[in-house]
Amino acid sequence: MMLFASHPSVYTLPGTWEAQPMVSTDVIYSTTIGMASFGIITITATVISMLALKGKRKRV
């Protein structure tokens, strides 16, 4: 326990992080659109699968 307390992580020391350049808005928008499209496709596939399974259960 004292070993970890006496040697702090380099990430918590002041001055170890350099300023990073700003992320372009094009990257943010393309990522958002990609994630939204993936979500819509996933939800649509889930709904179609659930409806298909319900239809099979009624016939049996």
C-alpha positions as a Markdown table, in Angstrom:
| # | Residue | x | y | z |
|---|---|---|---|---|
| 1 | Met | 0.0 | 0.0 | 0.0 |
| 2 | Met | 2.8 | 2.5 | 0.9 |
| 3 | Leu | 4.6 | 1.6 | -2.3 |
| 4 | Phe | 1.8 | 3.0 | -4.4 |
| 5 | Ala | 1.3 | 6.1 | -2.2 |
| 6 | Ser | 5.0 | 6.9 | -2.3 |
| 7 | His | 5.3 | 6.7 | -6.1 |
| 8 | Pro | 2.4 | 8.7 | -7.6 |
| 9 | Ser | 1.4 | 8.1 | -11.2 |
| 10 | Val | 3.1 | 10.4 | -13.7 |
| 11 | Tyr | -0.3 | 11.5 | -15.0 |
| 12 | Thr | -1.1 | 13.2 | -11.6 |
| 13 | Leu | 2.1 | 15.2 | -11.5 |
| 14 | Pro | 1.8 | 18.9 | -12.6 |
| 15 | Gly | 3.4 | 19.8 | -15.9 |
| 16 | Thr | 3.4 | 16.3 | -17.4 |
| 17 | Trp | 0.5 | 16.9 | -19.8 |
| 18 | Glu | 1.2 | 18.9 | -22.9 |
| 19 | Ala | -1.5 | 21.1 | -24.5 |
| 20 | Gln | -3.2 | 19.1 | -27.2 |
| 21 | Pro | -4.4 | 20.7 | -30.5 |
| 22 | Met | -8.2 | 21.2 | -30.8 |
| 23 | Val | -10.1 | 18.4 | -32.6 |
| 24 | Ser | -11.6 | 19.4 | -35.9 |
| 25 | Thr | -15.4 | 19.7 | -36.1 |
| 26 | Asp | -15.4 | 17.5 | -39.2 |
| 27 | Val | -14.1 | 14.6 | -37.1 |
| 28 | Ile | -16.7 | 15.2 | -34.4 |
| 29 | Tyr | -19.6 | 15.4 | -36.9 |
| 30 | Ser | -18.5 | 12.4 | -38.9 |
| 31 | Thr | -18.1 | 10.4 | -35.7 |
| 32 | Thr | -21.6 | 11.5 | -34.4 |
| 33 | Ile | -23.2 | 10.6 | -37.7 |
| 34 | Gly | -21.5 | 7.3 | -37.8 |
| 35 | Met | -22.6 | 6.4 | -34.3 |
| 36 | Ala | -26.2 | 7.5 | -34.9 |
| 37 | Ser | -26.3 | 5.5 | -38.1 |
| 38 | Phe | -25.0 | 2.4 | -36.3 |
| 39 | Gly | -27.6 | 2.9 | -33.6 |
| 40 | Ile | -30.5 | 3.3 | -36.0 |
| 41 | Ile | -29.4 | 0.2 | -38.0 |
| 42 | Thr | -29.0 | -1.8 | -34.7 |
| 43 | Ile | -32.4 | -0.8 | -33.4 |
| 44 | Thr | -34.1 | -1.5 | -36.8 |
| 45 | Ala | -32.5 | -5.0 | -36.9 |
| 46 | Thr | -33.6 | -5.7 | -33.3 |
| 47 | Val | -37.2 | -4.7 | -34.0 |
| 48 | Ile | -37.3 | -6.8 | -37.2 |
| 49 | Ser | -35.9 | -9.8 | -35.3 |
| 50 | Met | -38.4 | -9.4 | -32.5 |
| 51 | Leu | -41.3 | -9.1 | -34.9 |
| 52 | Ala | -40.1 | -12.2 | -36.8 |
| 53 | Leu | -39.9 | -14.2 | -33.6 |
| 54 | Lys | -43.3 | -13.1 | -32.5 |
| 55 | Gly | -44.8 | -14.2 | -35.8 |
| 56 | Lys | -43.2 | -17.6 | -35.5 |
| 57 | Arg | -44.5 | -18.1 | -32.0 |
| 58 | Lys | -48.2 | -17.3 | -32.9 |
| 59 | Arg | -48.2 | -20.0 | -35.6 |
| 60 | Val | -47.0 | -22.8 | -33.3 |
